Amino acid sequence: MLILSTWTRVYYTVLILCLAHFFIIAYSISYGSRLTSKSGIKCSTVASLRNKAFIGSFFTHNAGKKGRSLTSNHTSDNAGSLIPDEDKPNANSLTGRLYGCRAFNLGAGSLSEAICEHVEHLSQKVKTNAIVKKIKEGIDIVKTRMTHLSFEEQMGLAALGKLLYVLVLPKFHIIFPFQLIPVNSGLGVDIGFDAVLSVLSFYALMKSMGTPNKPLKLEGSAFVTIPIVSAGLIGSFYLSGYAAQMVDSIMLLLSAIDVPVSMGLQRSMRIFLSHISWVIIGAKMLDYVIPIRSTKSDWFTIDSKELWVYKAIAGYFASCTIYNITDIIFSSLERLSSSSGAYHTEGSDDVDANPLAEPTDIISTIIAAIGPCITAPWWEEMLYRIFVFKTLNTQLPRSIATLLSAIMFSAHHMNHRSALQLFALGVLWSLIEQGTNNVFVSIAVHSLWNSRIMLGSILGL
């Protein structure tokens, strides 16, 4: 409490002195401006020293006519003693008003100098304070430590940031004095700390973005290889569905011989095996165009050793807000379509897209989390943010290539209820990859986003 009260006194002292200084200077400028504007004489009264120089030269000129020499090297205390009483101008005359303005400006200048000296003395005293020095040293140590993190420490910090965003921040809200959005849905009544942090994170993330790399220059053989690989990727995606059917058959066979197979385990195995089969076959095909085993090439850079965690956390926070905004837009459009009878859906396929909607055991949870949290982020970022985007960018402007790759990313998930939301995420993650020139950042953001499935199923969120 002693430290707090001391800092409070210092803060209010500096504040009062600064306000007094500004008030005196502003008043002196205003007073001098009124006098000179009435007389039709133009002079600069931006600061008291300029008034001092102007008015001092005016008196020197007028006193020289009477054989006197007046100087301006005095203070307000002896300003009136330099001119004899019989020679002092009339207070109502122009010379008298300028004389009074000069004396006032000299006094204001002396007071402002004293205030500045006092403030400077206080600031030096604060800087040399032992407690302040220790605080600054501690801040420097924390800054140095937080900018030199290992890969494991960055992973832990990313997980901590996600837990903070999911479990802590949504509990705090800022209540508005009135509803900003006049609808019956309850929107615009308040804003959560998570939304505020997301907006700030998005701004900081965009400010930290660098210049994207120049578009690739494809060789002659690439114009033949890329279409063939693209067709193979599409075919392997549809063929991976047979892996899901095979899993269903195996699970039914196990159930027939009295092996306990839960519904959650069946869903987890079906989605995992169909996904992993497409990743293995697709990665083999993609390797003909992109050296996916390397960490740096003309196509991409993947560097997990650089300081990526803060951009990844900011990207995840921004992703949450962008998804929520687009979800509100989609829900509004859906209600309008339903009310007009033009469009209506029965139920939702979100449950089918989530293998952990009915979790039964930890094994099902772990199996289902491998795909969304580990393999899917790497594969989808390499496929859509690297292969699709950069191939399109060789022939199209960057903005068009970004939008088209985001459309393909959204269509790949085959969920019409989240098509708009996934499109927005695809645009954001593509911008992150372009701005950081490190696909590992967008992979980390993607992994944090997908991990909400596992976290939500375990915690019941």
Secondary structure in CASP SS format (residue, H / E / C, confidence):
PFRMAT SS
TARGET T0000
AUTHOR 0000-0000-0000
METHOD secondary structure of the structure
MODEL  1
M C 1.00
L H 1.00
I H 1.00
L H 1.00
S H 1.00
T H 1.00
W H 1.00
T H 1.00
R H 1.00
V H 1.00
Y H 1.00
Y H 1.00
T H 1.00
V H 1.00
L H 1.00
I H 1.00
L H 1.00
C H 1.00
L H 1.00
A H 1.00
H H 1.00
F H 1.00
F H 1.00
I H 1.00
I H 1.00
A H 1.00
Y H 1.00
S H 1.00
I H 1.00
S H 1.00
Y H 1.00
G H 1.00
S H 1.00
R H 1.00
L H 1.00
T H 1.00
S H 1.00
K H 1.00
S H 1.00
G C 1.00
I C 1.00
K C 1.00
C C 1.00
S C 1.00
T C 1.00
V C 1.00
A C 1.00
S H 1.00
L H 1.00
R H 1.00
N H 1.00
K H 1.00
A H 1.00
F H 1.00
I H 1.00
G H 1.00
S H 1.00
F H 1.00
F H 1.00
T H 1.00
H H 1.00
N H 1.00
A H 1.00
G H 1.00
K H 1.00
K C 1.00
G C 1.00
R C 1.00
S C 1.00
L C 1.00
T C 1.00
S C 1.00
N C 1.00
H C 1.00
T C 1.00
S C 1.00
D C 1.00
N C 1.00
A C 1.00
G C 1.00
S C 1.00
L C 1.00
I C 1.00
P C 1.00
D H 1.00
E H 1.00
D H 1.00
K C 1.00
P C 1.00
N C 1.00
A C 1.00
N C 1.00
S C 1.00
L H 1.00
T H 1.00
G H 1.00
R H 1.00
L H 1.00
Y H 1.00
G H 1.00
C H 1.00
R H 1.00
A H 1.00
F H 1.00
N H 1.00
L H 1.00
G H 1.00
A H 1.00
G H 1.00
S H 1.00
L H 1.00
S H 1.00
E H 1.00
A H 1.00
I H 1.00
C H 1.00
E H 1.00
H H 1.00
V H 1.00
E H 1.00
H H 1.00
L H 1.00
S H 1.00
Q H 1.00
K H 1.00
V H 1.00
K H 1.00
T C 1.00
N C 1.00
A H 1.00
I H 1.00
V H 1.00
K H 1.00
K H 1.00
I H 1.00
K H 1.00
E H 1.00
G H 1.00
I H 1.00
D H 1.00
I H 1.00
V H 1.00
K H 1.00
T H 1.00
R H 1.00
M H 1.00
T C 1.00
H C 1.00
L C 1.00
S C 1.00
F H 1.00
E H 1.00
E H 1.00
Q H 1.00
M H 1.00
G H 1.00
L H 1.00
A H 1.00
A H 1.00
L H 1.00
G H 1.00
K H 1.00
L H 1.00
L H 1.00
Y H 1.00
V H 1.00
L H 1.00
V H 1.00
L H 1.00
P H 1.00
K H 1.00
F C 1.00
H E 1.00
I E 1.00
I E 1.00
F C 1.00
P C 1.00
F C 1.00
Q C 1.00
L C 1.00
I C 1.00
P C 1.00
V C 1.00
N C 1.00
S C 1.00
G C 1.00
L C 1.00
G C 1.00
V C 1.00
D E 1.00
I E 1.00
G E 1.00
F H 1.00
D H 1.00
A H 1.00
V H 1.00
L H 1.00
S H 1.00
V H 1.00
L H 1.00
S H 1.00
F H 1.00
Y H 1.00
A H 1.00
L H 1.00
M H 1.00
K H 1.00
S H 1.00
M C 1.00
G C 1.00
T C 1.00
P C 1.00
N C 1.00
K C 1.00
P C 1.00
L C 1.00
K C 1.00
L C 1.00
E C 1.00
G C 1.00
S C 1.00
A H 1.00
F H 1.00
V H 1.00
T H 1.00
I H 1.00
P H 1.00
I H 1.00
V H 1.00
S H 1.00
A H 1.00
G H 1.00
L H 1.00
I H 1.00
G H 1.00
S H 1.00
F H 1.00
Y H 1.00
L H 1.00
S H 1.00
G H 1.00
Y H 1.00
A H 1.00
A H 1.00
Q H 1.00
M H 1.00
V H 1.00
D H 1.00
S H 1.00
I H 1.00
M H 1.00
L H 1.00
L H 1.00
L H 1.00
S H 1.00
A H 1.00
I C 1.00
D C 1.00
V C 1.00
P C 1.00
V C 1.00
S C 1.00
M H 1.00
G H 1.00
L H 1.00
Q H 1.00
R H 1.00
S H 1.00
M H 1.00
R H 1.00
I H 1.00
F H 1.00
L H 1.00
S H 1.00
H H 1.00
I H 1.00
S H 1.00
W H 1.00
V H 1.00
I H 1.00
I H 1.00
G H 1.00
A H 1.00
K H 1.00
M H 1.00
L H 1.00
D C 1.00
Y C 1.00
V C 1.00
I C 1.00
P C 1.00
I C 1.00
R C 1.00
S C 1.00
T C 1.00
K E 1.00
S C 1.00
D C 1.00
W C 1.00
F C 1.00
T E 1.00
I C 1.00
D C 1.00
S C 1.00
K C 1.00
E C 1.00
L C 1.00
W C 1.00
V H 1.00
Y H 1.00
K H 1.00
A H 1.00
I H 1.00
A H 1.00
G H 1.00
Y H 1.00
F H 1.00
A H 1.00
S H 1.00
C H 1.00
T H 1.00
I H 1.00
Y H 1.00
N H 1.00
I H 1.00
T H 1.00
D H 1.00
I H 1.00
I H 1.00
F H 1.00
S H 1.00
S H 1.00
L H 1.00
E H 1.00
R H 1.00
L H 1.00
S H 1.00
S H 1.00
S H 1.00
S H 1.00
G C 1.00
A C 1.00
Y C 1.00
H C 1.00
T C 1.00
E C 1.00
G C 1.00
S C 1.00
D C 1.00
D H 1.00
V H 1.00
D H 1.00
A H 1.00
N C 1.00
P C 1.00
L C 1.00
A C 1.00
E C 1.00
P C 1.00
T C 1.00
D C 1.00
I H 1.00
I H 1.00
S H 1.00
T H 1.00
I H 1.00
I H 1.00
A H 1.00
A H 1.00
I H 1.00
G H 1.00
P H 1.00
C H 1.00
I H 1.00
T H 1.00
A H 1.00
P H 1.00
W H 1.00
W H 1.00
E H 1.00
E H 1.00
M H 1.00
L H 1.00
Y H 1.00
R H 1.00
I H 1.00
F H 1.00
V H 1.00
F H 1.00
K H 1.00
T H 1.00
L H 1.00
N H 1.00
T C 1.00
Q C 1.00
L C 1.00
P C 1.00
R H 1.00
S H 1.00
I H 1.00
A H 1.00
T H 1.00
L H 1.00
L H 1.00
S H 1.00
A H 1.00
I H 1.00
M H 1.00
F H 1.00
S H 1.00
A H 1.00
H H 1.00
H C 1.00
M C 1.00
N C 1.00
H H 1.00
R H 1.00
S H 1.00
A H 1.00
L H 1.00
Q H 1.00
L H 1.00
F H 1.00
A H 1.00
L H 1.00
G H 1.00
V H 1.00
L H 1.00
W H 1.00
S H 1.00
L H 1.00
I H 1.00
E H 1.00
Q H 1.00
G H 1.00
T H 1.00
N C 1.00
N C 1.00
V H 1.00
F H 1.00
V H 1.00
S H 1.00
I H 1.00
A H 1.00
V H 1.00
H H 1.00
S H 1.00
L H 1.00
W H 1.00
N H 1.00
S H 1.00
R H 1.00
I H 1.00
M H 1.00
L H 1.00
G H 1.00
S H 1.00
I H 1.00
L H 1.00
G C 1.00
L C 1.00
END
